[in-house]
Amino acid sequence: MIRLPNPITMVVRFRMDTALYEPAPPRRPGQLGRPRKKGARLPTLLTVAADPATLWTEHVVRHWYGEVKRHIQITSGTAVWFHSGMPVVPIRWVIVRDPLGRFKTQALLCTDLSASPIQILEWFIQR
C-alpha cells in the first residue's frame, strides 16, 4: 500500500462488475514466500445490489442532477481494489439506487475509508 505524506481523497464512479477483495490476512510467524497483496474475493457490486439481504438506507439529497430533492437508497462497505502490477488501494464503495427506478443504480468509490457514505455522495454531487 502506498502511503503519501499528504493523502489525497478521490471520489469517482465505479464499475459495478469490478473485482473487489478483502484485505490480505496477516502473515503467520515463520511463513515463507512474499506477502499476499489481497485476501479472498468479495461479491461484485452488481451482486450486492441485487441481493435481497442487502441493507439499504433511505436519504434525501439536494441538487441530484438538477432536482431540488431526490429520495435515494444507499449501501456501503470497504474493500481492497487490486490490479496486477499496480499497488493495492483500500477503498470505501457506495451503491446508490433510486427507489422509483428513474435512474440506473450506480457505484462510487472513495479513497478515504473514514468518510461516511453520505459525505462521499455529497462530494460526488459537488463535481
C-alpha positions as CSV (number, residue, x, y, z in Angstrom):
1,M,0.0,0.0,0.0
2,I,1.3,3.5,-0.9
3,R,1.5,6.0,2.0
4,L,1.5,9.6,0.9
5,P,2.7,12.4,3.2
6,N,-0.4,14.4,2.3
7,P,-3.1,11.8,1.5
8,I,-5.4,12.6,-1.4
9,T,-9.1,11.8,-1.2
10,M,-10.7,10.8,-4.5
11,V,-14.3,10.1,-5.2
12,V,-15.3,8.7,-8.6
13,R,-17.9,6.5,-10.3
14,F,-17.0,2.8,-10.1
15,R,-17.9,-0.1,-12.3
16,M,-20.5,-2.4,-10.7
17,D,-18.7,-5.5,-12.0
18,T,-15.2,-4.7,-10.6
19,A,-13.4,-7.4,-8.7
20,L,-13.0,-6.5,-5.0
21,Y,-11.2,-8.3,-2.3
22,E,-10.8,-8.5,1.4
23,P,-7.5,-7.1,2.9
24,A,-4.6,-9.5,2.9
25,P,-4.5,-11.7,6.0
26,P,-1.7,-11.1,8.5
27,R,1.4,-13.3,7.9
28,R,1.9,-16.2,10.2
29,P,5.2,-16.4,12.2
30,G,7.8,-18.1,10.0
31,Q,5.7,-18.0,6.9
32,L,7.7,-18.3,3.7
33,G,7.2,-16.5,0.4
34,R,6.2,-13.0,-0.5
35,P,3.4,-11.3,1.5
36,R,0.0,-11.5,0.0
37,K,-1.4,-8.3,-1.5
38,K,-5.1,-9.2,-1.3
39,G,-7.4,-11.6,0.6
40,A,-10.5,-13.5,-0.5
41,R,-12.6,-12.3,-3.4
42,L,-15.8,-10.4,-2.5
43,P,-19.1,-10.4,-4.4
44,T,-19.3,-7.8,-7.2
45,L,-21.3,-4.7,-6.5
46,L,-23.9,-6.0,-9.0
47,T,-24.4,-9.0,-6.8
48,V,-24.6,-6.9,-3.7
49,A,-27.2,-4.5,-5.3
50,A,-29.3,-7.5,-6.4
51,D,-29.1,-9.4,-3.1
52,P,-32.4,-9.1,-1.1
53,A,-30.4,-9.4,2.1
54,T,-28.6,-6.1,1.4
55,L,-29.5,-3.4,3.9
56,W,-30.4,-0.1,2.2
57,T,-30.6,3.3,4.0
58,E,-33.0,5.9,2.7
59,H,-31.8,9.5,2.3
60,V,-33.0,12.7,0.7
61,V,-30.3,14.6,-1.2
62,R,-30.4,18.0,-2.7
63,H,-29.3,19.0,-6.2
64,W,-29.2,15.5,-7.6
65,Y,-28.9,16.1,-11.4
66,G,-30.9,19.3,-11.2
67,E,-33.6,18.2,-8.9
68,V,-34.4,20.1,-5.7
69,K,-34.8,17.0,-3.6
70,R,-34.3,13.4,-4.5
71,H,-35.1,10.3,-2.5
72,I,-32.4,7.7,-2.8
73,Q,-31.3,4.5,-1.2
74,I,-27.6,3.7,-0.4
75,T,-25.5,0.9,0.9
76,S,-21.8,0.9,1.6
77,G,-18.7,-1.2,2.5
78,T,-15.0,-1.3,2.3
79,A,-12.7,-3.5,0.2
80,V,-9.3,-3.7,-1.4
81,W,-9.1,-2.9,-5.1
82,F,-6.2,-4.6,-6.9
83,H,-5.0,-4.6,-10.4
84,S,-2.0,-6.7,-11.4
85,G,1.2,-4.6,-11.5
86,M,-0.4,-1.8,-9.5
87,P,-0.3,-1.0,-5.8
88,V,-3.2,-2.2,-3.6
89,V,-5.8,0.5,-3.0
90,P,-8.1,0.3,0.1
91,I,-11.5,1.9,-0.8
92,R,-14.9,2.6,0.6
93,W,-17.6,1.8,-2.0
94,V,-21.2,3.3,-2.1
95,I,-24.0,1.9,-4.2
96,V,-26.8,4.5,-4.9
97,R,-30.2,3.4,-6.3
98,D,-33.5,5.2,-6.9
99,P,-36.4,3.5,-5.2
100,L,-38.6,4.9,-8.0
101,G,-36.3,3.4,-10.7
102,R,-35.8,6.8,-12.6
103,F,-32.0,6.4,-12.7
104,K,-29.8,3.5,-13.1
105,T,-28.1,2.0,-10.0
106,Q,-24.6,3.3,-9.8
107,A,-21.5,2.8,-7.6
108,L,-19.0,5.3,-6.2
109,L,-15.6,4.7,-4.7
110,C,-13.7,6.8,-2.2
111,T,-10.1,6.5,-1.1
112,D,-10.9,7.8,2.4
113,L,-12.1,4.9,4.4
114,S,-13.2,7.1,7.2
115,A,-15.6,9.1,5.1
116,S,-19.3,8.4,5.6
117,P,-21.4,7.2,2.7
118,I,-23.4,10.4,2.8
119,Q,-20.3,12.5,2.8
120,I,-19.0,10.6,-0.3
121,L,-22.3,11.2,-2.1
122,E,-22.3,14.9,-1.3
123,W,-18.7,15.2,-2.5
124,F,-19.7,13.4,-5.7
125,I,-22.7,15.7,-6.2
126,Q,-20.5,18.8,-6.0
127,R,-18.4,17.9,-9.0
